[in-house]
């Protein structure tokens, strides 16, 4: 299987898009952690 220049370009373009969803997921998990700490301090 040969990798063409176009295939390589598509691969690099896909790799370039990976950090944004990871960053968003990290932000959501951080907010969830803050909520859980708040709930813990209120109820326990």
PDB file with one MODEL, atoms N, CA, C and O in Angstrom:
MODEL        1
ATOM      1  N   UNK A   1       0.844  -1.179   0.000  1.00  0.00           N
ATOM      2  CA  UNK A   1       0.000   0.000   0.000  1.00  0.00           C
ATOM      3  C   UNK A   1       0.890   1.244   0.000  1.00  0.00           C
ATOM      4  O   UNK A   1       1.727   1.423   0.885  1.00  0.00           O
ATOM      5  N   UNK A   2       0.703   2.073  -0.976  1.00  0.00           N
ATOM      6  CA  UNK A   2       1.495   3.302  -1.081  1.00  0.00           C
ATOM      7  C   UNK A   2       0.701   4.476  -0.519  1.00  0.00           C
ATOM      8  O   UNK A   2      -0.508   4.587  -0.725  1.00  0.00           O
ATOM      9  N   UNK A   3       1.386   5.322   0.174  1.00  0.00           N
ATOM     10  CA  UNK A   3       0.786   6.531   0.719  1.00  0.00           C
ATOM     11  C   UNK A   3       1.074   7.671  -0.248  1.00  0.00           C
ATOM     12  O   UNK A   3       2.230   8.011  -0.498  1.00  0.00           O
ATOM     13  N   UNK A   4       0.019   8.252  -0.782  1.00  0.00           N
ATOM     14  CA  UNK A   4       0.208   9.349  -1.727  1.00  0.00           C
ATOM     15  C   UNK A   4       0.354  10.667  -0.969  1.00  0.00           C
ATOM     16  O   UNK A   4       0.116  10.735   0.237  1.00  0.00           O
ATOM     17  N   UNK A   5       0.738  11.684  -1.680  1.00  0.00           N
ATOM     18  CA  UNK A   5       0.860  13.023  -1.084  1.00  0.00           C
ATOM     19  C   UNK A   5      -0.499  13.498  -0.572  1.00  0.00           C
ATOM     20  O   UNK A   5      -0.585  14.119   0.487  1.00  0.00           O
ATOM     21  N   UNK A   6      -1.550  13.206  -1.318  1.00  0.00           N
ATOM     22  CA  UNK A   6      -2.906  13.611  -0.907  1.00  0.00           C
ATOM     23  C   UNK A   6      -3.293  12.884   0.375  1.00  0.00           C
ATOM     24  O   UNK A   6      -3.814  13.503   1.302  1.00  0.00           O
ATOM     25  N   UNK A   7      -3.044  11.583   0.437  1.00  0.00           N
ATOM     26  CA  UNK A   7      -3.350  10.818   1.647  1.00  0.00           C
ATOM     27  C   UNK A   7      -2.600  11.375   2.850  1.00  0.00           C
ATOM     28  O   UNK A   7      -3.160  11.512   3.938  1.00  0.00           O
ATOM     29  N   UNK A   8      -1.339  11.691   2.642  1.00  0.00           N
ATOM     30  CA  UNK A   8      -0.530  12.250   3.719  1.00  0.00           C
ATOM     31  C   UNK A   8      -1.088  13.605   4.169  1.00  0.00           C
ATOM     32  O   UNK A   8      -1.133  13.890   5.366  1.00  0.00           O
ATOM     33  N   UNK A   9      -1.508  14.433   3.219  1.00  0.00           N
ATOM     34  CA  UNK A   9      -2.099  15.731   3.556  1.00  0.00           C
ATOM     35  C   UNK A   9      -3.380  15.589   4.352  1.00  0.00           C
ATOM     36  O   UNK A   9      -3.617  16.330   5.306  1.00  0.00           O
ATOM     37  N   UNK A  10      -4.205  14.631   3.954  1.00  0.00           N
ATOM     38  CA  UNK A  10      -5.454  14.381   4.689  1.00  0.00           C
ATOM     39  C   UNK A  10      -5.130  13.906   6.101  1.00  0.00           C
ATOM     40  O   UNK A  10      -5.758  14.341   7.066  1.00  0.00           O
ATOM     41  N   UNK A  11      -4.161  13.024   6.219  1.00  0.00           N
ATOM     42  CA  UNK A  11      -3.749  12.512   7.523  1.00  0.00           C
ATOM     43  C   UNK A  11      -3.271  13.645   8.434  1.00  0.00           C
ATOM     44  O   UNK A  11      -3.650  13.701   9.604  1.00  0.00           O
ATOM     45  N   UNK A  12      -2.449  14.538   7.907  1.00  0.00           N
ATOM     46  CA  UNK A  12      -1.960  15.671   8.700  1.00  0.00           C
ATOM     47  C   UNK A  12      -3.112  16.602   9.080  1.00  0.00           C
ATOM     48  O   UNK A  12      -3.145  17.120  10.196  1.00  0.00           O
ATOM     49  N   UNK A  13      -4.049  16.817   8.167  1.00  0.00           N
ATOM     50  CA  UNK A  13      -5.200  17.674   8.467  1.00  0.00           C
ATOM     51  C   UNK A  13      -6.049  17.085   9.589  1.00  0.00           C
ATOM     52  O   UNK A  13      -6.541  17.816  10.449  1.00  0.00           O
ATOM     53  N   UNK A  14      -6.219  15.778   9.582  1.00  0.00           N
ATOM     54  CA  UNK A  14      -6.984  15.119  10.649  1.00  0.00           C
ATOM     55  C   UNK A  14      -6.244  15.239  11.974  1.00  0.00           C
ATOM     56  O   UNK A  14      -6.853  15.524  13.004  1.00  0.00           O
ATOM     57  N   UNK A  15      -4.935  15.023  11.950  1.00  0.00           N
ATOM     58  CA  UNK A  15      -4.148  15.142  13.184  1.00  0.00           C
ATOM     59  C   UNK A  15      -4.213  16.555  13.756  1.00  0.00           C
ATOM     60  O   UNK A  15      -4.206  16.734  14.974  1.00  0.00           O
ATOM     61  N   UNK A  16      -4.276  17.548  12.888  1.00  0.00           N
ATOM     62  CA  UNK A  16      -4.323  18.939  13.345  1.00  0.00           C
ATOM     63  C   UNK A  16      -5.634  19.256  14.059  1.00  0.00           C
ATOM     64  O   UNK A  16      -5.694  20.206  14.840  1.00  0.00           O
ATOM     65  N   UNK A  17      -6.674  18.483  13.806  1.00  0.00           N
ATOM     66  CA  UNK A  17      -7.981  18.741  14.407  1.00  0.00           C
ATOM     67  C   UNK A  17      -8.164  18.033  15.741  1.00  0.00           C
ATOM     68  O   UNK A  17      -9.156  18.284  16.426  1.00  0.00           O
ATOM     69  N   UNK A  18      -7.256  17.170  16.128  1.00  0.00           N
ATOM     70  CA  UNK A  18      -7.410  16.388  17.351  1.00  0.00           C
ATOM     71  C   UNK A  18      -7.330  17.233  18.628  1.00  0.00           C
ATOM     72  O   UNK A  18      -8.136  17.000  19.529  1.00  0.00           O
ATOM     73  N   UNK A  19      -6.418  18.190  18.766  1.00  0.00           N
ATOM     74  CA  UNK A  19      -6.294  18.896  20.054  1.00  0.00           C
ATOM     75  C   UNK A  19      -7.548  19.633  20.508  1.00  0.00           C
ATOM     76  O   UNK A  19      -7.803  19.693  21.711  1.00  0.00           O
ATOM     77  N   UNK A  20      -8.332  20.188  19.611  1.00  0.00           N
ATOM     78  CA  UNK A  20      -9.510  20.970  20.014  1.00  0.00           C
ATOM     79  C   UNK A  20     -10.541  20.128  20.774  1.00  0.00           C
ATOM     80  O   UNK A  20     -10.964  20.550  21.850  1.00  0.00           O
ATOM     81  N   UNK A  21     -10.966  18.966  20.277  1.00  0.00           N
ATOM     82  CA  UNK A  21     -11.918  18.164  21.059  1.00  0.00           C
ATOM     83  C   UNK A  21     -11.344  17.708  22.402  1.00  0.00           C
ATOM     84  O   UNK A  21     -12.074  17.614  23.389  1.00  0.00           O
ATOM     85  N   UNK A  22     -10.057  17.427  22.440  1.00  0.00           N
ATOM     86  CA  UNK A  22      -9.440  17.025  23.706  1.00  0.00           C
ATOM     87  C   UNK A  22      -9.475  18.187  24.693  1.00  0.00           C
ATOM     88  O   UNK A  22      -9.746  17.994  25.878  1.00  0.00           O
ATOM     89  N   UNK A  23      -9.201  19.385  24.206  1.00  0.00           N
ATOM     90  CA  UNK A  23      -9.239  20.579  25.062  1.00  0.00           C
ATOM     91  C   UNK A  23     -10.652  20.799  25.590  1.00  0.00           C
ATOM     92  O   UNK A  23     -10.827  21.106  26.769  1.00  0.00           O
ATOM     93  N   UNK A  24     -11.654  20.649  24.741  1.00  0.00           N
ATOM     94  CA  UNK A  24     -13.045  20.824  25.179  1.00  0.00           C
ATOM     95  C   UNK A  24     -13.428  19.778  26.224  1.00  0.00           C
ATOM     96  O   UNK A  24     -14.083  20.096  27.216  1.00  0.00           O
ATOM     97  N   UNK A  25     -13.021  18.539  25.997  1.00  0.00           N
ATOM     98  CA  UNK A  25     -13.321  17.472  26.948  1.00  0.00           C
ATOM     99  C   UNK A  25     -12.655  17.757  28.287  1.00  0.00           C
ATOM    100  O   UNK A  25     -13.261  17.538  29.336  1.00  0.00           O
ATOM    101  N   UNK A  26     -11.432  18.236  28.264  1.00  0.00           N
ATOM    102  CA  UNK A  26     -10.720  18.565  29.496  1.00  0.00           C
ATOM    103  C   UNK A  26     -11.437  19.669  30.250  1.00  0.00           C
ATOM    104  O   UNK A  26     -11.545  19.614  31.475  1.00  0.00           O
ATOM    105  N   UNK A  27     -11.930  20.675  29.532  1.00  0.00           N
ATOM    106  CA  UNK A  27     -12.679  21.766  30.186  1.00  0.00           C
ATOM    107  C   UNK A  27     -13.953  21.246  30.830  1.00  0.00           C
ATOM    108  O   UNK A  27     -14.286  21.643  31.947  1.00  0.00           O
ATOM    109  N   UNK A  28     -14.667  20.368  30.148  1.00  0.00           N
ATOM    110  CA  UNK A  28     -15.906  19.806  30.696  1.00  0.00           C
ATOM    111  C   UNK A  28     -15.598  18.984  31.941  1.00  0.00           C
ATOM    112  O   UNK A  28     -16.303  19.087  32.945  1.00  0.00           O
ATOM    113  N   UNK A  29     -14.560  18.179  31.881  1.00  0.00           N
ATOM    114  CA  UNK A  29     -14.209  17.353  33.034  1.00  0.00           C
ATOM    115  C   UNK A  29     -13.780  18.218  34.216  1.00  0.00           C
ATOM    116  O   UNK A  29     -14.070  17.880  35.364  1.00  0.00           O
ATOM    117  N   UNK A  30     -13.102  19.316  33.953  1.00  0.00           N
ATOM    118  CA  UNK A  30     -12.712  20.234  35.019  1.00  0.00           C
ATOM    119  C   UNK A  30     -13.928  20.865  35.685  1.00  0.00           C
ATOM    120  O   UNK A  30     -13.984  20.975  36.910  1.00  0.00           O
ATOM    121  N   UNK A  31     -14.891  21.276  34.884  1.00  0.00           N
ATOM    122  CA  UNK A  31     -16.121  21.855  35.433  1.00  0.00           C
ATOM    123  C   UNK A  31     -16.896  20.811  36.236  1.00  0.00           C
ATOM    124  O   UNK A  31     -17.431  21.117  37.301  1.00  0.00           O
ATOM    125  N   UNK A  32     -16.956  19.587  35.728  1.00  0.00           N
ATOM    126  CA  UNK A  32     -17.644  18.509  36.435  1.00  0.00           C
ATOM    127  C   UNK A  32     -16.983  18.246  37.787  1.00  0.00           C
ATOM    128  O   UNK A  32     -17.668  18.015  38.783  1.00  0.00           O
ATOM    129  N   UNK A  33     -15.677  18.282  37.816  1.00  0.00           N
ATOM    130  CA  UNK A  33     -14.960  18.070  39.066  1.00  0.00           C
ATOM    131  C   UNK A  33     -15.294  19.164  40.079  1.00  0.00           C
ATOM    132  O   UNK A  33     -15.478  18.875  41.261  1.00  0.00           O
ATOM    133  N   UNK A  34     -15.375  20.417  39.627  1.00  0.00           N
ATOM    134  CA  UNK A  34     -15.732  21.514  40.524  1.00  0.00           C
ATOM    135  C   UNK A  34     -17.150  21.327  41.066  1.00  0.00           C
ATOM    136  O   UNK A  34     -17.402  21.585  42.243  1.00  0.00           O
ATOM    137  N   UNK A  35     -18.075  20.878  40.214  1.00  0.00           N
ATOM    138  CA  UNK A  35     -19.446  20.631  40.658  1.00  0.00           C
ATOM    139  C   UNK A  35     -19.472  19.529  41.707  1.00  0.00           C
ATOM    140  O   UNK A  35     -20.159  19.650  42.721  1.00  0.00           O
ATOM    141  N   UNK A  36     -18.733  18.465  41.468  1.00  0.00           N
ATOM    142  CA  UNK A  36     -18.718  17.356  42.426  1.00  0.00           C
ATOM    143  C   UNK A  36     -18.131  17.775  43.767  1.00  0.00           C
ATOM    144  O   UNK A  36     -18.613  17.331  44.809  1.00  0.00           O
ATOM    145  N   UNK A  37     -17.107  18.614  43.765  1.00  0.00           N
ATOM    146  CA  UNK A  37     -16.533  19.110  45.015  1.00  0.00           C
ATOM    147  C   UNK A  37     -17.549  19.990  45.737  1.00  0.00           C
ATOM    148  O   UNK A  37     -17.668  19.924  46.961  1.00  0.00           O
ATOM    149  N   UNK A  38     -18.278  20.809  44.989  1.00  0.00           N
ATOM    150  CA  UNK A  38     -19.300  21.669  45.594  1.00  0.00           C
ATOM    151  C   UNK A  38     -20.414  20.838  46.216  1.00  0.00           C
ATOM    152  O   UNK A  38     -20.847  21.100  47.338  1.00  0.00           O
ATOM    153  N   UNK A  39     -20.868  19.842  45.481  1.00  0.00           N
ATOM    154  CA  UNK A  39     -21.928  18.967  45.997  1.00  0.00           C
ATOM    155  C   UNK A  39     -21.442  18.249  47.254  1.00  0.00           C
ATOM    156  O   UNK A  39     -22.181  18.120  48.230  1.00  0.00           O
ATOM    157  N   UNK A  40     -20.211  17.791  47.223  1.00  0.00           N
ATOM    158  CA  UNK A  40     -19.651  17.090  48.367  1.00  0.00           C
ATOM    159  C   UNK A  40     -19.597  17.998  49.590  1.00  0.00           C
ATOM    160  O   UNK A  40     -19.881  17.552  50.701  1.00  0.00           O
ATOM    161  N   UNK A  41     -19.234  19.268  49.402  1.00  0.00           N
ATOM    162  CA  UNK A  41     -19.137  20.178  50.542  1.00  0.00           C
ATOM    163  C   UNK A  41     -20.515  20.564  51.086  1.00  0.00           C
ATOM    164  O   UNK A  41     -20.635  20.901  52.264  1.00  0.00           O
ATOM    165  N   UNK A  42     -21.536  20.522  50.265  1.00  0.00           N
ATOM    166  CA  UNK A  42     -22.875  20.885  50.704  1.00  0.00           C
ATOM    167  C   UNK A  42     -23.555  19.723  51.419  1.00  0.00           C
ATOM    168  O   UNK A  42     -24.206  19.922  52.444  1.00  0.00           O
ATOM    169  N   UNK A  43     -23.408  18.520  50.890  1.00  0.00           N
ATOM    170  CA  UNK A  43     -24.174  17.389  51.418  1.00  0.00           C
ATOM    171  C   UNK A  43     -23.406  16.496  52.370  1.00  0.00           C
ATOM    172  O   UNK A  43     -24.022  15.660  53.031  1.00  0.00           O
ATOM    173  N   UNK A  44     -22.107  16.627  52.474  1.00  0.00           N
ATOM    174  CA  UNK A  44     -21.369  15.683  53.332  1.00  0.00           C
ATOM    175  C   UNK A  44     -20.497  16.385  54.324  1.00  0.00           C
ATOM    176  O   UNK A  44     -19.814  15.735  55.115  1.00  0.00           O
TER     177      UNK A  44
ENDMDL
END
